[in-house]
Amino acid sequence: MSLDDLVRRIQWSSSSGAQSEERLTREWLVTNGLGGYASGTVAGVTTRRYHGLLVAALPAPLGRVVMFNHLSERYAAADGTVYEFGKEESVGGELDAHAEHLTEFRLEAGLPVWRYAFGDATVERRLLLLHRQNTVHVSWRLVHGAAPLRIMLRPALHFRLHEAPVSTALEGVYTVTAADDRYEIHGPAVLPTLRLLLNGQQPSFTVESRRIEQVIYRVERSRGYADTGTLVSPGYFSATLTADAEATLIASTEPWEVVAALTPSAAREAERERRRRLIVAAPPAARSGVPAELVLAADQFVITPSGRIADAARAHAAGDEVRTVIAGYHWFTDWGRDTMISLEGLTLATGRHLEAGYILRTFGHYVRHGLIPNLFPEGENAGVYHTADATLWFFHALDRYVGVTGDRVTLGLLLPILRDVVSHHLRGTRFGIGVDPADGLLRQGSADHPLTWMDAKVDDWIVTPRRGKPVEINALWYNAVRLLEGWTREAEGDAAAKPYGELAARAADAFNARFWYAAGGYCYDVVDGERGDDPACRPNQVLALALRHPVLDAARWERVLDVVRERLLTPVGLRSLAPDHSDYKSRYFGDLRARDAAYHQGTVWAWLIGPFVDAWLRVHPNDRASARRWLEGFAAHLSEAGVGSISEIFDAEPPFTPRGCVAQAWSVAEVLRAWLASGGVGARAS
């Protein structure tokens, strides 16, 4: 398949209210392989604190930094008519008067293209980030119309840390220095310099400082955060567009010799070639249509962390590289649980086997007290370990990796670590995580931290604490011990493996005696909890039959699957709680407290479709057609929210409005993996 065939197109014919809202709620994302990115609304309106044309990924203690916030465009035609787009001071979180001139937005091989029509002219704008650089190229070309057309570009800036509110005071004087056609913007001393260069016909820069007050970020307002800020603009660039002459504005925090290493056309061709290789490396079934789009979406999450200098030194000394996974854009960093759940779909289903090994070995280094990190906070090198399930997902990810690659060397390196993990769990490790000697089930619980994936917390309120013995934790524990049993038998024989087999058998007996909720015909969500056994109907139970080694008795598989399908399945994933429960929330909206109250209380999670499809195919191995039907809603979703990607969550009732992160690693990974597992092939993207 040619990359030219991989196009997702959204067109507008008017500026009606509905179409205007589409342009404001659809977002685009381009990443740089370091954790940095560029993102915004299709309309060009900045609605989030996280939006910007360059969010640079910098070494700790900075982390990601918003370096290039906004760009307004003016076009002067030969007859003197002026058209203006993205005029920040007049936006107020809404579309400006010229929004109707945006007639089309499309992704070409995952890269955004805007088409504007005004007067007799049509102009296209493109954007890309150079791979493993904090450098963005924004290009314009005159598609047709009378030439010449003079374009004026005004950057608006507020250098600030990624998580800093938009109300953060502008610090320092944003001064401009120039050398020939190269310009540098200097802001707060602790932050890097922004380097700017306009490549085009008759380029110029006019110093005309402007302070833009009362810029409103409407999504921040709806989420209950600071929503009004100030930007500063040092001046504007100008160039002439003709049929033969493009203009490209380059912005970067890299040294000038790096910035100048590639011309705009060479950079574009290099990125297209990189993306072509991603498609070629993928399995044949993932080289066209929706799966191919998801292969490119998956690439956004696999990164070389720019700030982990010690990690890189250790890896390079062993002939390795460092890789990790960004859990979601815009606000997540790398999370252990998300990484291990996502690993198969992001790397093994895309042909990136080498990087899968890098990720596993990187996380293996970070095991402490029998746990892998829950997350690495923004701008920090040290992990945080409050998770009961991430380490168990590590076993699952390694199993899938070895099954695809046959890499026994990595398995041998990690096997002592895995045995140590099980030993810690048997003795009891941090946060109350440990095997109950009375029945062999794994319990967990901390008054201060939610330890499962249902981890919403507001101040001191843990919304779904699930302290006790959660169903999926014990399904994962059983699976992990069975895997370790098999690996140990392969390496050392039956005698060495026997204790793990006995441990697993005891856990399975206890699981099936304790977790079956006969009155409902499904599994308890938690047993031995703070309030006894919890019969809430949740999707966690599907893991008891979806993993490599299912802990649930086979006689109960079909009944559990039917309950999950009837009460939890939606076109975009599984509800986190059945609708008849008193705590059920049908919508995820409002301030942080309101959102977190709904986060796992009905809200649909896209990633859960993966385990559901696994369970379906285990029970109905010859019914791949139904498995494919469960995935059809995601094809249409690729034109919503984060265009070309899959959102973190959705409302629990129609129209299943996408919420949360507009691009989530485990959502993309599990949909792609399930699509391929079901034998699904997609229609063309456009």
NUNU-385443 format. One line per field, with one value per residue (C-alpha): residue in three letters; z, y, x. Coordinates in steps of 0.001 Angstrom, whole numbers, always signed. Layout:
<nodes>
resn = (ALA,...)
c3 = (Z,...)
c2 = (Y,...)
c1 = (X,...)
</nodes>
This chain:
<nodes>
resn = (MET,SER,LEU,ASP,ASP,LEU,VAL,ARG,ARG,ILE,GLN,TRP,SER,SER,SER,SER,GLY,ALA,GLN,SER,GLU,GLU,ARG,LEU,THR,ARG,GLU,TRP,LEU,VAL,THR,ASN,GLY,LEU,GLY,GLY,TYR,ALA,SER,GLY,THR,VAL,ALA,GLY,VAL,THR,THR,ARG,ARG,TYR,HIS,GLY,LEU,LEU,VAL,ALA,ALA,LEU,PRO,ALA,PRO,LEU,GLY,ARG,VAL,VAL,MET,PHE,ASN,HIS,LEU,SER,GLU,ARG,TYR,ALA,ALA,ALA,ASP,GLY,THR,VAL,TYR,GLU,PHE,GLY,LYS,GLU,GLU,SER,VAL,GLY,GLY,GLU,LEU,ASP,ALA,HIS,ALA,GLU,HIS,LEU,THR,GLU,PHE,ARG,LEU,GLU,ALA,GLY,LEU,PRO,VAL,TRP,ARG,TYR,ALA,PHE,GLY,ASP,ALA,THR,VAL,GLU,ARG,ARG,LEU,LEU,LEU,LEU,HIS,ARG,GLN,ASN,THR,VAL,HIS,VAL,SER,TRP,ARG,LEU,VAL,HIS,GLY,ALA,ALA,PRO,LEU,ARG,ILE,MET,LEU,ARG,PRO,ALA,LEU,HIS,PHE,ARG,LEU,HIS,GLU,ALA,PRO,VAL,SER,THR,ALA,LEU,GLU,GLY,VAL,TYR,THR,VAL,THR,ALA,ALA,ASP,ASP,ARG,TYR,GLU,ILE,HIS,GLY,PRO,ALA,VAL,LEU,PRO,THR,LEU,ARG,LEU,LEU,LEU,ASN,GLY,GLN,GLN,PRO,SER,PHE,THR,VAL,GLU,SER,ARG,ARG,ILE,GLU,GLN,VAL,ILE,TYR,ARG,VAL,GLU,ARG,SER,ARG,GLY,TYR,ALA,ASP,THR,GLY,THR,LEU,VAL,SER,PRO,GLY,TYR,PHE,SER,ALA,THR,LEU,THR,ALA,ASP,ALA,GLU,ALA,THR,LEU,ILE,ALA,SER,THR,GLU,PRO,TRP,GLU,VAL,VAL,ALA,ALA,LEU,THR,PRO,SER,ALA,ALA,ARG,GLU,ALA,GLU,ARG,GLU,ARG,ARG,ARG,ARG,LEU,ILE,VAL,ALA,ALA,PRO,PRO,ALA,ALA,ARG,SER,GLY,VAL,PRO,ALA,GLU,LEU,VAL,LEU,ALA,ALA,ASP,GLN,PHE,VAL,ILE,THR,PRO,SER,GLY,ARG,ILE,ALA,ASP,ALA,ALA,ARG,ALA,HIS,ALA,ALA,GLY,ASP,GLU,VAL,ARG,THR,VAL,ILE,ALA,GLY,TYR,HIS,TRP,PHE,THR,ASP,TRP,GLY,ARG,ASP,THR,MET,ILE,SER,LEU,GLU,GLY,LEU,THR,LEU,ALA,THR,GLY,ARG,HIS,LEU,GLU,ALA,GLY,TYR,ILE,LEU,ARG,THR,PHE,GLY,HIS,TYR,VAL,ARG,HIS,GLY,LEU,ILE,PRO,ASN,LEU,PHE,PRO,GLU,GLY,GLU,ASN,ALA,GLY,VAL,TYR,HIS,THR,ALA,ASP,ALA,THR,LEU,TRP,PHE,PHE,HIS,ALA,LEU,ASP,ARG,TYR,VAL,GLY,VAL,THR,GLY,ASP,ARG,VAL,THR,LEU,GLY,LEU,LEU,LEU,PRO,ILE,LEU,ARG,ASP,VAL,VAL,SER,HIS,HIS,LEU,ARG,GLY,THR,ARG,PHE,GLY,ILE,GLY,VAL,ASP,PRO,ALA,ASP,GLY,LEU,LEU,ARG,GLN,GLY,SER,ALA,ASP,HIS,PRO,LEU,THR,TRP,MET,ASP,ALA,LYS,VAL,ASP,ASP,TRP,ILE,VAL,THR,PRO,ARG,ARG,GLY,LYS,PRO,VAL,GLU,ILE,ASN,ALA,LEU,TRP,TYR,ASN,ALA,VAL,ARG,LEU,LEU,GLU,GLY,TRP,THR,ARG,GLU,ALA,GLU,GLY,ASP,ALA,ALA,ALA,LYS,PRO,TYR,GLY,GLU,LEU,ALA,ALA,ARG,ALA,ALA,ASP,ALA,PHE,ASN,ALA,ARG,PHE,TRP,TYR,ALA,ALA,GLY,GLY,TYR,CYS,TYR,ASP,VAL,VAL,ASP,GLY,GLU,ARG,GLY,ASP,ASP,PRO,ALA,CYS,ARG,PRO,ASN,GLN,VAL,LEU,ALA,LEU,ALA,LEU,ARG,HIS,PRO,VAL,LEU,ASP,ALA,ALA,ARG,TRP,GLU,ARG,VAL,LEU,ASP,VAL,VAL,ARG,GLU,ARG,LEU,LEU,THR,PRO,VAL,GLY,LEU,ARG,SER,LEU,ALA,PRO,ASP,HIS,SER,ASP,TYR,LYS,SER,ARG,TYR,PHE,GLY,ASP,LEU,ARG,ALA,ARG,ASP,ALA,ALA,TYR,HIS,GLN,GLY,THR,VAL,TRP,ALA,TRP,LEU,ILE,GLY,PRO,PHE,VAL,ASP,ALA,TRP,LEU,ARG,VAL,HIS,PRO,ASN,ASP,ARG,ALA,SER,ALA,ARG,ARG,TRP,LEU,GLU,GLY,PHE,ALA,ALA,HIS,LEU,SER,GLU,ALA,GLY,VAL,GLY,SER,ILE,SER,GLU,ILE,PHE,ASP,ALA,GLU,PRO,PRO,PHE,THR,PRO,ARG,GLY,CYS,VAL,ALA,GLN,ALA,TRP,SER,VAL,ALA,GLU,VAL,LEU,ARG,ALA,TRP,LEU,ALA,SER,GLY,GLY,VAL,GLY,ALA,ARG,ALA,SER)
c3 = (+0,-820,+1918,-497,+52,+3825,+4132,+6673,+5443,+7134,+4985,+5719,+3452,+5852,+9222,+10792,+14550,+14340,+11869,+13880,+16988,+15084,+14281,+17935,+19422,+16963,+17813,+16023,+17463,+16108,+18290,+18145,+19669,+22811,+24588,+23039,+20707,+18861,+19207,+18893,+17605,+13924,+13981,+15238,+18497,+21618,+24080,+26454,+28494,+26655,+23164,+21307,+18125,+20094,+23487,+23936,+25877,+27978,+30553,+34219,+36169,+33410,+31566,+28903,+28330,+26205,+23991,+21054,+21996,+19048,+15549,+13811,+10033,+7740,+3982,+1815,-1743,-4691,-4626,-1017,+596,+3909,+5469,+9036,+10896,+14523,+15798,+19421,+21058,+19465,+19951,+23525,+23136,+20092,+16327,+14715,+11893,+9173,+10337,+7316,+5174,+6634,+4148,+4852,+7415,+6659,+7893,+5265,+6705,+10108,+9436,+9536,+6520,+6583,+3449,+3423,+626,+442,-2489,-5492,-3497,-1854,+631,+2380,+5677,+6883,+10144,+11214,+14078,+13274,+14812,+18098,+17872,+19588,+16196,+14387,+10721,+9697,+5925,+3594,-133,-2623,-4181,-6720,-7185,-8280,-7118,-5356,-1918,+1027,+4258,+7700,+10677,+14264,+16950,+20428,+23361,+27041,+27985,+30863,+32254,+30707,+33750,+34748,+34605,+31818,+34494,+35391,+35289,+32308,+33734,+32311,+29273,+25998,+24087,+20454,+19062,+15383,+13203,+9497,+9022,+12336,+15374,+19015,+21674,+25242,+28087,+31695,+32364,+33470,+30161,+26801,+23937,+21147,+17740,+14771,+11060,+8116,+4944,+1862,-801,+423,+4118,+6724,+10412,+11826,+15475,+16852,+20425,+21536,+24780,+24324,+27465,+28524,+26298,+27253,+27182,+27091,+27824,+30924,+32050,+31533,+33576,+36500,+36029,+35570,+32145,+31325,+30502,+28753,+25699,+24303,+20660,+19723,+16127,+12894,+9963,+6306,+3063,-445,-1596,-5272,-7135,-7020,-3620,-265,+3098,+6179,+9704,+11756,+15564,+17740,+21039,+19324,+18425,+15112,+13466,+14176,+13028,+9729,+9044,+6960,+4520,+4879,+1836,+3045,+6508,+5001,+2840,+5786,+7923,+5133,+4668,+8403,+8332,+5236,+7074,+10012,+7682,+5866,+9181,+10317,+9561,+6138,+7700,+9298,+6165,+4935,+6136,+9797,+11066,+9193,+10742,+14144,+13394,+12890,+15949,+17973,+16969,+18940,+22255,+21880,+22898,+23809,+27078,+26661,+30339,+31475,+31106,+33611,+31944,+28571,+29932,+31427,+28289,+25932,+28036,+27410,+23719,+24351,+23950,+26295,+25304,+27226,+26521,+27026,+28490,+26878,+25391,+26560,+30266,+31063,+31332,+31187,+33445,+34177,+33991,+30760,+29229,+29936,+28780,+25646,+24771,+22568,+20501,+20237,+19389,+18673,+16523,+14605,+13946,+16411,+18237,+19019,+20841,+22797,+24171,+25044,+26995,+28965,+29862,+30824,+33239,+34540,+35818,+37853,+39860,+43573,+46415,+43811,+42013,+38796,+38887,+38588,+36864,+36320,+37275,+34838,+34949,+37319,+36877,+39856,+39608,+41981,+42950,+44283,+42048,+42681,+39060,+36892,+37901,+37098,+33674,+33245,+33205,+30618,+28384,+28581,+27681,+24577,+23645,+23970,+22098,+19115,+19121,+20762,+22609,+25340,+26124,+27448,+29230,+30884,+31977,+33522,+35029,+38318,+38650,+38112,+40770,+43147,+42331,+43311,+46468,+47522,+46904,+48997,+51879,+51471,+49950,+50032,+50214,+51745,+48615,+49438,+49307,+52045,+53597,+54467,+50873,+48470,+46975,+46472,+48610,+48473,+50169,+51233,+53038,+51017,+47504,+45089,+43815,+40955,+37542,+38970,+40645,+40871,+43926,+44908,+47878,+50533,+48792,+46999,+44780,+44171,+46837,+46153,+49128,+49673,+46878,+43503,+40775,+38068,+40493,+41264,+37623,+36827,+39819,+38733,+35156,+36325,+38530,+35790,+33349,+35827,+36338,+32608,+32198,+35205,+33911,+30570,+32223,+35189,+34982,+36754,+40294,+40210,+38623,+41009,+43823,+41363,+40039,+43557,+44323,+41197,+41830,+45329,+44070,+41368,+43861,+46173,+43311,+42028,+45544,+46573,+43513,+42006,+42668,+42066,+42422,+39477,+37453,+37342,+39495,+42543,+41852,+45250,+47990,+51593,+51033,+53599,+53287,+52575,+49091,+46405,+43801,+41595,+37961,+36524,+33505,+35591,+35698,+31976,+32659,+34558,+31182,+28755,+29863,+28656,+31750,+32695,+36393,+36069,+35590,+31934,+32786,+33850,+30919,+28700,+31480,+32487,+28874,+28343,+31416,+30311,+26791,+27926,+30673,+29919,+26184,+24079,+20549,+21999,+24822,+28144,+30846,+34120,+36072,+35134,+34742,+37478,+40230,+42612,+41964,+38172,+36341,+32728,+31887,+32599,+32873,+35213,+37575,+38817,+41673,+39461,+36764,+39124,+40725,+37296,+36076,+36988,+37843,+34431,+32148,+29096,+28670,+25151,+26206,+27739,+24287,+23927,+26829,+25801,+22267,+23729,+25947,+23084,+20853,+23668,+24098,+20403,+18468,+15161,+15472,+14407,+12620,+15929,+17332,+14388,+14965,+18498,+16943,+14236,+16381,+16579,+12819,+12934,+16137,+14283,+12847,+16291,+19274,+18559,+14805,+13794,+17337,+20049,+23188,+26720,+27759,+26633,+28258,+29281,+27260,+23649,+21887,+23832,+23757,+23841,+26996,+28774,+26760,+23029,+22314,+24760,+24408,+25669,+23705,+20428,+21336,+22343,+19458,+16957,+18592,+18757,+15162,+13975,+16275,+14859,+11310,+10694,+7689,+7396,+4717,+3299,+5713,+3690)
c2 = (+0,+3526,+6142,+8292,+5918,+6392,+9511,+10406,+13377,+15687,+18326,+21247,+23151,+25878,+27505,+26268,+25798,+22029,+22200,+24947,+22795,+19880,+22023,+22983,+19511,+17597,+17688,+16726,+15331,+14964,+13526,+13479,+10125,+11806,+12471,+15927,+16827,+19432,+19485,+21705,+21887,+21459,+25020,+26426,+27611,+26890,+25328,+23412,+24301,+21414,+22791,+24183,+23925,+22782,+21080,+20183,+17113,+18195,+16485,+16397,+18420,+20264,+17478,+18719,+22454,+24462,+26511,+27634,+28222,+29687,+31068,+33498,+33862,+36796,+36568,+39695,+39219,+41234,+43355,+44383,+42121,+40681,+37414,+36467,+33123,+32174,+35734,+34871,+38081,+37749,+34027,+33776,+30026,+30220,+30347,+33639,+35323,+33563,+29995,+29234,+29442,+26143,+23748,+20564,+18882,+15602,+13276,+12068,+9068,+10478,+14003,+16946,+19070,+22055,+23524,+27119,+28768,+32544,+34876,+32990,+31346,+27942,+27446,+24275,+24182,+21159,+20383,+17842,+17292,+15969,+12547,+12687,+16439,+19264,+20877,+21690,+22616,+24410,+24830,+26670,+26320,+28034,+25251,+27516,+31125,+34375,+34852,+36309,+35986,+37577,+35559,+37079,+34787,+36010,+33589,+33939,+32572,+31725,+29419,+27259,+23780,+21300,+20981,+24651,+26427,+28919,+31620,+31229,+34683,+35549,+35627,+37382,+39596,+37777,+39311,+38733,+38427,+38030,+36868,+37103,+35248,+33367,+34583,+33555,+34174,+34282,+33860,+32733,+31857,+28278,+27449,+26958,+29405,+29125,+29358,+30522,+30531,+31273,+29456,+30902,+33602,+37121,+36195,+38938,+39509,+42659,+43454,+44516,+43383,+42701,+41431,+39415,+39478,+37444,+34423,+31938,+28163,+26731,+23088,+24125,+26078,+23075,+20900,+23317,+24577,+28044,+29091,+32559,+33494,+35910,+35455,+37630,+38073,+39580,+40381,+38675,+36870,+37459,+35594,+35435,+32392,+31495,+28310,+27410,+28760,+27380,+28973,+27001,+28353,+26302,+26481,+24522,+24268,+22391,+23980,+25822,+23178,+20630,+22974,+23637,+20013,+19302,+21539,+21550,+19324,+16903,+16771,+15994,+13206,+11765,+11627,+10082,+7434,+6719,+6246,+4080,+1810,+1555,+303,-2097,-3549,-4280,-7613,-7718,-7400,-4090,-2409,-839,+740,+1187,-1157,+869,+4067,+2440,+1386,+5073,+6034,+3446,+5103,+8213,+6392,+4504,+6928,+7281,+9247,+12336,+12888,+9401,+9925,+7210,+4749,+5464,+5002,+1613,+473,+1606,-135,-3394,-2663,-1786,+1233,+2794,+2778,+3431,+4199,+7452,+6353,+9088,+12570,+15169,+14794,+11287,+10289,+6665,+4283,+711,-781,+998,+63,-3642,-3795,-1834,-3581,-6285,-3940,-1108,-3198,-6872,-6222,-3558,-5489,-3456,-6476,-4976,-2072,-4434,-6034,-2642,-1767,-5011,-4826,-1153,-1898,-4979,-2678,-731,-3636,-2773,-4864,-7133,-4278,-2340,+1399,+2581,+5751,+8153,+11663,+14537,+15807,+13083,+10056,+8012,+5825,+5642,+2100,+2168,-487,-4052,-5085,-3482,-6094,-8931,-7402,-7491,-11315,-11148,-8756,-10903,-13995,-12317,-11045,-14440,-16099,-13808,-13422,-16602,-14394,-16740,-14447,-11714,-14326,-15667,-12173,-11461,-14875,-14235,-10956,-12685,-15274,-12471,-10813,-13950,-14359,-10796,-11364,-14530,-12764,-9600,-6437,-2747,-1248,-4370,-6430,-10094,-13613,-14532,-17710,-18839,-19392,-18509,-15523,-12180,-9325,-5659,-2464,+912,+3643,+6260,+4829,+3071,+178,-1280,+230,+1707,+4332,+7563,+9655,+13168,+14609,+11890,+10245,+6974,+6574,+2818,+1574,-2149,-3090,-6833,-9407,-7953,-10355,-9199,-9045,-12715,-13629,-11895,-13522,-16996,-16296,-14962,-17978,-20423,-18592,-18721,-22414,-23045,-20909,-22539,-26036,-25113,-23736,-26078,-29003,-30302,-30259,-26571,-25768,-27863,-25283,-22749,-25293,-26050,-22329,-21761,-24755,-23569,-20081,-21508,-23661,-20719,-18410,-20632,-21278,-17631,-15456,-17075,-14933,-17535,-15128,-13064,-15750,-13886,-13119,-10918,-7859,-8064,-10672,-10105,-6396,-3709,-4380,-8065,-9499,-6949,-8186,-5072,-6165,-4809,-5686,-6811,-10361,-10826,-11279,-14475,-16131,-13919,-14427,-17131,-19212,-18607,-19053,-19359,-22843,-23392,-24328,-20708,-18919,-18575,-17305,-14598,-13603,-13306,-11078,-8807,-8591,-7851,-5345,-3778,-3947,-761,+130,+1668,-664,-1902,+47,+87,-608,-2023,+544,-925,-192,+2677,+4248,+4191,+7439,+7756,+10799,+11831,+15615,+18577,+19472,+17024,+15696,+15117,+13460,+11162,+10177,+8814,+7610,+3948,+4054,+3390,+5316,+3221,+2237,+1433,-785,-3348,-4377,-6301,-8720,-8975,-10068,-12538,-13994,-14109,-16000,-18402,-19258,-18903,-19651,-19971,-16729,-14096,-12200,-11211,-10261,-7923,-6369,-5389,-3228,-1417,+1624,+2507,+3024,+5941,+7234,+7820,+10973,+12248,+13732,+13018,+12492,+9310,+7968,+6470,+8252,+7082,+6861,+7495,+8336,+5220,+5992,+7074,+8968,+7627,+10993,+10584,+11932,+12029,+11851,+12207,+9634,+6757,+4071,+1073,+2101,+2140,-957,-3159,-2138,-2816,-6131,-7223,-6113,-8353,-11227,-11139,-11242,-7775,-5691,-2077,+42,+2751,+5588,+8326)
c1 = (+0,+1182,+1175,-824,-3752,-3653,-5802,-8475,-10480,-12986,-14694,-16998,-19309,-20464,-19864,-23101,-23157,-22783,-19910,-18205,-18398,-16848,-13828,-13460,-13841,-11682,-8001,-4814,-1596,+1931,+4714,+8509,+9501,+10853,+7563,+7248,+4444,+2399,-1373,-4414,-7946,-8639,-9999,-6695,-8256,-6205,-8660,-6354,-3290,-1630,-2139,+841,+2838,+5881,+5751,+9397,+10560,+13538,+15774,+14757,+13918,+12048,+10235,+7842,+7657,+5214,+7547,+5386,+1768,-59,+309,-2028,-1979,-2784,-2973,-2760,-3991,-2741,-5915,-5234,-7841,-6638,-7791,-6877,-6985,-6460,-6527,-5866,-7030,-10478,-10945,-12180,-12283,-14547,-14122,-13133,-15009,-13023,-13529,-15689,-12567,-11351,-12908,-10991,-8806,-7120,-4435,-2003,-179,-1059,+261,-2181,-3098,-5469,-7064,-8297,-10280,-10694,-11193,-9875,-7083,-6717,-3887,-2746,-901,+1088,+2841,+5435,+7833,+11265,+11799,+13739,+14093,+12269,+11731,+8509,+8015,+4808,+4513,+2154,+1650,-610,-2681,-4357,-5320,-3756,-197,+1605,+25,+1785,+1568,+2176,+2725,+2566,+3811,+2291,+4272,+4171,+7015,+5774,+5990,+3574,+1318,+1473,-1912,-2526,-2841,+850,+2420,+4608,+8120,+11131,+11340,+10759,+13643,+14566,+18059,+18839,+21712,+20967,+17649,+17850,+15934,+16076,+13441,+14740,+12259,+12734,+16377,+15645,+13967,+15649,+15831,+13282,+14926,+12853,+13584,+11292,+12221,+10551,+10474,+11311,+11264,+11294,+10677,+9113,+9716,+6348,+5901,+2357,+880,-2307,-4449,-7473,-6906,-9622,-9112,-12590,-11756,-9807,-12877,-15172,-12796,-12701,-9127,-7653,-8885,-7546,-3982,-1682,+527,+3266,+4194,+7572,+6582,+5644,+7218,+6319,+6919,+5490,+3535,+3459,+2674,+6372,+7410,+6276,+6912,+7978,+8288,+10741,+10702,+13107,+14943,+17774,+21152,+21234,+23418,+20674,+17905,+19678,+20621,+17498,+15661,+11855,+11437,+14135,+12558,+9162,+10551,+12497,+9365,+7308,+10000,+10029,+6266,+6465,+8882,+6492,+3768,+6101,+7319,+3767,+2059,+370,-3103,-2044,-711,-3927,-7149,-7970,-5221,-2594,-3919,-3626,-42,+784,-1229,+705,+3961,+2989,+3324,+6629,+9358,+12999,+12723,+14877,+15595,+16685,+20425,+21374,+18995,+20547,+24073,+23203,+21423,+24164,+26790,+24906,+24377,+20735,+18469,+15927,+12281,+9114,+5464,+3583,+250,-1807,-1809,-1912,-1182,+48,+3700,+4878,+2950,+3995,+507,-380,+2948,+2566,-1048,-121,+3116,+1624,-519,+2007,+5061,+4378,+1299,+3232,+6441,+8516,+9884,+13281,+11678,+9443,+12588,+14032,+10883,+10836,+14504,+14173,+11346,+13142,+15862,+13307,+11849,+11955,+10481,+8904,+7122,+7603,+6836,+3283,+4482,+7340,+6162,+6708,+10287,+11532,+13781,+12553,+9459,+6488,+5488,+1916,+366,-811,-1295,+1409,+3987,+1577,+936,+4736,+4542,+1762,+3725,+6851,+4826,+3421,+6888,+8596,+5735,+6249,+10028,+11319,+13823,+15028,+17975,+15697,+13615,+16758,+17802,+14416,+13672,+15539,+13681,+10342,+11121,+12016,+8675,+6763,+8856,+8059,+4374,+4440,+6185,+4155,+5512,+4624,+1103,-375,+251,+758,-612,-3067,-1619,-5146,-6245,-3391,-5240,-3540,-4771,-3888,-4873,-3544,-5419,-3539,-3369,-5729,-3617,-5654,-6298,-9513,-7369,-9398,-8550,-9644,-7787,-8242,-11209,-10378,-13423,-13157,-10723,-11291,-9132,-9175,-8865,-9919,-10958,-8535,-5595,-6102,-6642,-3354,-1628,-2689,-1607,+1776,+2507,+1504,+3782,+6643,+5986,+6331,+9431,+11086,+10293,+11821,+14973,+15466,+13085,+9981,+11342,+12128,+8757,+6650,+6292,+4882,+2406,+1213,+920,-1152,-3411,-4186,-5011,-7307,-9207,-9727,-10665,-13446,-14744,-14725,-15341,-18425,-21499,-24197,-27126,-25868,-24156,-20865,-17814,-17608,-15491,-13735,-13830,-12796,-13198,-13822,-17546,-17323,-17713,-18625,-21144,-20840,-20938,-17707,-15548,-12558,-13907,-13370,-9662,-10470,-11103,-9160,-5548,-3176,-3961,-7614,-8271,-12053,-13519,-14353,-17950,-18540,-16901,-19937,-22175,-19680,-19192,-22950,-23333,-20502,-21906,-25440,-24653,-21291,-20536,-20891,-19722,-16528,-15514,-16846,-18629,-16754,-19959,-23352,-26164,-28350,-25818,-26576,-23149,-23539,-22740,-23789,-21636,-18082,-17994,-17546,-14734,-12110,-14211,-17245,-15168,-13329,-16632,-17629,-14216,-14777,-18458,-19939,-17601,-16637,-12988,-11820,-8905,-11228,-12435,-9162,-9734,-13399,-12463,-9944,-12655,-15136,-12721,-11892,-15573,-16511,-13298,-15136,-17107,-14623,-17375,-18965,-15571,-15092,-18522,-17533,-14796,-16729,-17508,-13836,-13511,-15955,-14352,-11074,-12692,-13716,-11874,-8185,-8439,-6646,-6365,-8582,-9710,-9140,-12807,-16388,-19695,-21598,-24739,-25414,-23979,-20964,-19195,-15402,-13752,-10410,-7196,-7801,-5079,-4546,-1889,-3827,-6924,-4997,-2987,-5886,-8146,-5364,-4479,-8114,-8709,-5904,-6909,-10430,-9124,-10514,-9552,-10580,-12087,-9869,-9265,-10921)
</nodes>
